[in-house]
Amino acid sequence: MSVITIADGKVTDIPLGGIAPQVAVTRDDKFVFVSLYDTKEVIQYDLKNGQIIRIPLPGTAQGPIQLYATPDSKLLYVADQGELLGRPVSNEVYVIDIPNAKVISTIKVGKKAHGVVVSNDGKSVFVTNTIDNTVSVIDVASQKVIHTIPVGKGPNGISYWFETGGMP
């Protein structure tokens, strides 16, 4: 991972030891998270003190891809895709308790969970299921899938439009 200081353009490289397909930053700007596909873990990097915490995923994990934090910076949702490196396709999303840096829930969604985004109000999570051609809607309060929406062929990434345009 490389951290770039905007003020002076300084680049700090931080070796993580793994295939890192995605990063996410909490809205409170305290943490950067990195999914490590091959080691089946998520890195929590503290922006203030540079501390790295490795969060192992459950034994059923096949390879985390996209991840997204809730607006209150308390939960991180991690889509576990699988399929690459000869691994089976996954249908799981992991929920990480950010303050405690541990997985607290596993949610079953459609086949080949890939893209994940949280609504601006923090009440819903949307996950693309690439093989099923659907998007699962997860209710944050209950940690359950409340809707499955059919979409076009092979949905991959997903975005949520904010009133200010684009990402918050």
C-alpha positions, 0 to 999 in steps of 0.5 A: 500500500502507498500512502500519499501526503497531499500537502507535500506529495510524499509517498510512503510505501507500506508492504502488506504481503498479499494481493490487495484488490481494494481499499476503503477509508472511513468517513472519520478519516481514522482508518484505511482498510485493504482487502488481501485476496490471497491471505484471506484477511483485511488490513486495518491501517490507523492513519494517525499512528501508522499501526497495522492490524490484520483481521483474519476472515472466517475459515469459509472465506474464499477471497475478499474483494471490495469493502465499504464502511458505514457512514458512522465508521463503526462497521465494514462490509467485505464482499468475499468473491472467491473464484480466482486462484482456483478457489470456489465462488463465494456467496458471503459478505463479512461484517467487521466491527471497526473499533474492535477489529474483528468479524462479527457477522457473516451474511449469505448473498448471491453467487460471487459477491463482488461489489459493495456500497453503503447508503448515505444514511447507513441503513442499507448495504448493496452487494452485486452478485456477479453469477446470479445477475442480482444485487442483494440489499442488506438491512444494517440493523438486522444484518439480513438480506431484505431484497434481491434485485435482478439486474443486467448480466454480470454485475460487478462494482456498484456505486451509490449517488450522494446529494453532493454528487459521487462519493461523500 
